[in-house]
């Protein structure tokens, strides 16, 4: 038997027709390397041909093998332009919350006491377009916890709201909302 005539690599590794395996490698069809990414042979129903070359596309770099963990892209240490970040939305609370010492049109009857709400977040969040959303959500969470404490104390409103924050540990930061819980006349 005559040995096969050597062919250029481009011709050797390409199928001669859609649906055929590359020829000239001397390996059985199941072991031949594929120039395109497609489902493994065991996932195909018996008797069906593999996808044609026109429908198969080269495997993109960010596609992982089934069962493997995707590798996240590194976050640039350089400032990034905010590109279509999620927009924070207004959150309404069960009772009036104000940074002022009075509430227009309402009369304060009694001071219930200081109320506090705390939200914690991981410190390892690098700058990205979502930071405005994340920071606003943290403040809203802290206010929500403060409102809950005021309701449990029997308050009708919270005045003089302020924020504070700081590092709890090397990995966690806190944001605190605090204010004065009051009851209203009427």
C-alpha positions as CSV (number, residue, x, y, z in Angstrom):
1,X,0.0,0.0,0.0
2,X,1.2,3.4,-0.9
3,X,1.7,6.0,1.9
4,X,-0.6,9.0,1.6
5,X,0.8,12.0,-0.2
6,X,1.8,14.8,2.3
7,X,-0.6,17.8,2.2
8,X,-0.2,21.3,3.5
9,X,-1.5,21.6,7.1
10,X,-4.4,23.9,6.1
11,X,-5.7,21.3,3.7
12,X,-4.9,18.3,6.0
13,X,-6.9,19.7,9.0
14,X,-10.0,20.9,7.1
15,X,-12.9,18.6,6.3
16,X,-13.4,18.1,2.6
17,X,-17.2,18.6,2.9
18,X,-19.5,20.0,5.6
19,X,-20.3,17.4,8.3
20,X,-17.1,15.3,7.6
21,X,-14.2,14.9,10.0
22,X,-10.8,16.3,9.0
23,X,-8.8,13.8,7.0
24,X,-5.2,12.9,6.7
25,X,-4.3,12.8,10.4
26,X,-4.4,9.1,10.7
27,X,-6.3,9.2,14.0
28,X,-9.8,7.7,14.5
29,X,-12.6,10.3,14.1
30,X,-13.3,10.4,17.8
31,X,-9.7,11.4,18.7
32,X,-9.1,13.9,15.9
33,X,-8.6,17.5,17.1
34,X,-11.4,19.8,16.1
35,X,-10.8,23.2,14.5
36,X,-14.2,24.3,15.8
37,X,-15.9,24.1,19.2
38,X,-19.0,21.9,19.2
39,X,-20.8,19.6,21.6
40,X,-19.0,16.3,22.5
41,X,-20.0,13.3,20.3
42,X,-21.8,11.6,23.2
43,X,-24.3,14.5,23.4
44,X,-25.4,14.0,19.8
45,X,-28.2,11.7,19.0
46,X,-27.2,8.5,17.3
47,X,-27.3,8.7,13.5
48,X,-27.1,12.5,13.5
49,X,-24.2,14.2,11.8
50,X,-22.0,16.7,13.7
51,X,-22.9,20.4,13.1
52,X,-21.7,21.7,9.7
53,X,-18.7,23.9,9.6
54,X,-20.9,26.9,8.6
55,X,-22.9,26.7,11.9
56,X,-19.9,26.0,14.1
57,X,-17.9,28.9,15.3
58,X,-14.4,29.0,16.7
59,X,-14.4,28.7,20.5
60,X,-14.3,32.1,22.0
61,X,-11.7,32.8,24.7
62,X,-14.3,33.5,27.4
63,X,-16.3,30.3,26.9
64,X,-15.3,27.6,29.4
65,X,-15.6,23.9,29.3
66,X,-18.8,22.5,30.9
67,X,-18.2,22.1,34.7
68,X,-15.2,24.4,34.8
69,X,-15.2,27.6,36.7
70,X,-15.0,30.8,34.5
71,X,-11.9,32.9,35.0
72,X,-13.0,36.5,35.8
73,X,-11.3,39.3,34.0
74,X,-9.0,41.3,36.2
75,X,-10.2,44.7,37.3
76,X,-8.1,47.6,36.1
77,X,-6.5,49.7,38.9
78,X,-6.9,52.7,36.6
79,X,-10.1,54.9,36.8
80,X,-12.8,53.6,34.5
81,X,-15.4,55.6,32.7
82,X,-18.9,54.9,34.0
83,X,-20.6,53.0,31.2
84,X,-24.4,52.5,31.6
85,X,-24.3,51.7,35.3
86,X,-27.5,50.7,37.1
87,X,-29.3,53.8,38.3
88,X,-30.3,54.0,42.0
89,X,-33.9,54.5,42.5
90,X,-35.9,56.5,45.1
91,X,-36.9,54.4,48.1
92,X,-39.9,55.4,50.2
93,X,-39.9,54.4,53.9
94,X,-42.8,53.7,56.2
95,X,-42.3,57.0,58.1
96,X,-40.9,60.4,57.3
97,X,-37.1,60.6,57.4
98,X,-35.4,64.0,57.2
99,X,-31.9,65.4,57.5
100,X,-33.5,68.6,58.9
101,X,-34.3,69.3,62.6
102,X,-38.0,69.9,61.8
103,X,-40.6,68.6,59.4
104,X,-42.5,71.2,57.5
105,X,-46.2,71.3,58.4
106,X,-45.8,68.8,61.2
107,X,-45.3,69.5,64.9
108,X,-43.0,67.4,67.0
109,X,-44.6,66.1,70.2
110,X,-41.8,64.2,71.9
111,X,-38.4,62.8,71.3
112,X,-38.2,59.0,71.5
113,X,-34.5,58.7,71.2
114,X,-31.5,58.1,68.9
115,X,-32.0,55.4,66.3
116,X,-29.3,53.7,64.4
117,X,-29.1,51.5,61.3
118,X,-26.0,49.8,60.0
119,X,-25.2,48.2,56.6
120,X,-21.9,46.4,56.0
121,X,-20.2,45.8,52.7
122,X,-16.9,44.0,51.6
123,X,-13.9,46.3,51.4
124,X,-12.4,44.6,48.4
125,X,-14.8,46.2,45.9
126,X,-12.6,48.0,43.3
127,X,-13.9,51.0,41.4
128,X,-16.3,50.1,38.6
129,X,-19.3,51.7,37.0
130,X,-21.6,50.0,39.6
131,X,-20.1,51.8,42.6
132,X,-22.6,54.6,42.6
133,X,-25.4,52.0,42.7
134,X,-23.7,50.0,45.4
135,X,-23.0,53.0,47.6
136,X,-26.6,54.3,47.3
137,X,-28.0,50.8,48.1
138,X,-25.8,50.7,51.2
139,X,-27.1,54.0,52.5
140,X,-30.7,53.0,51.7
141,X,-30.1,49.7,53.6
142,X,-28.8,51.6,56.6
143,X,-31.8,54.0,56.6
144,X,-34.1,51.0,56.3
145,X,-32.6,49.4,59.4
146,X,-32.8,52.7,61.2
147,X,-36.5,53.1,60.3
148,X,-37.2,49.6,61.5
149,X,-35.7,50.5,64.9
150,X,-37.7,53.7,65.1
151,X,-40.9,51.8,64.3
152,X,-40.1,49.3,67.1
153,X,-39.7,52.2,69.5
154,X,-43.0,53.7,68.5
155,X,-41.7,56.8,66.6
156,X,-43.7,58.6,63.9
157,X,-40.7,60.2,62.2
158,X,-36.9,60.5,62.2
159,X,-35.2,63.9,62.1
160,X,-31.6,65.0,61.9
161,X,-30.4,62.0,59.9
162,X,-26.6,61.7,59.4
163,X,-24.3,59.1,58.0
164,X,-21.0,57.7,59.3
165,X,-18.8,54.9,58.1
166,X,-15.6,53.1,58.6
167,X,-13.5,50.0,58.5
168,X,-14.7,47.2,60.8
169,X,-11.9,44.8,59.7
170,X,-9.5,44.3,56.8
171,X,-12.3,42.9,54.7
172,X,-15.5,44.7,55.9
173,X,-16.6,48.3,56.0
174,X,-19.7,49.6,57.7
175,X,-22.1,52.5,56.9
176,X,-24.2,53.8,59.7
177,X,-27.3,56.0,59.5
178,X,-28.4,57.7,62.7
179,X,-31.0,60.2,63.7
180,X,-33.5,61.3,66.3
181,X,-36.8,59.3,66.5
182,X,-39.8,61.5,67.4
183,X,-43.5,61.4,67.8
184,X,-45.8,63.9,66.1
185,X,-48.9,65.8,67.3
186,X,-52.1,65.1,65.7
